[in-house]
Amino acid sequence: MEDKRYCRKCLLKDFDEEQYRSLIKKELDWMDTEMRAPDDIYARRLRICGDCEKLNQGTCAACGCYVELRAAARKASCPHKKW
């Protein structure tokens, strides 16, 4: 299988599930630890997002973000003020 490169113009439909997970993990690994939310806060945010009606295949239907990335950012907030 040809290795697809990540680019800003790629769509999620261009990635299979494993490539998508790898992409999110890579972005999280690159995030500066001082900019990351503590693990317990990150987990709580993801639980809240997981129960939200706006969650759609890893993205927020309200704002379009990748919820795993938004939840990981220390200074981020939910567009619906749920966290």
Secondary structure, 3 states (H helix, E strand, C coil): CCCCCCCCCCCHHHCCHHHHHHHHHHHHHHCCCCCECCHHHHHHHHHHHHCCCCEECCEECCCCCEHHHHHHECCCCCCCCCC
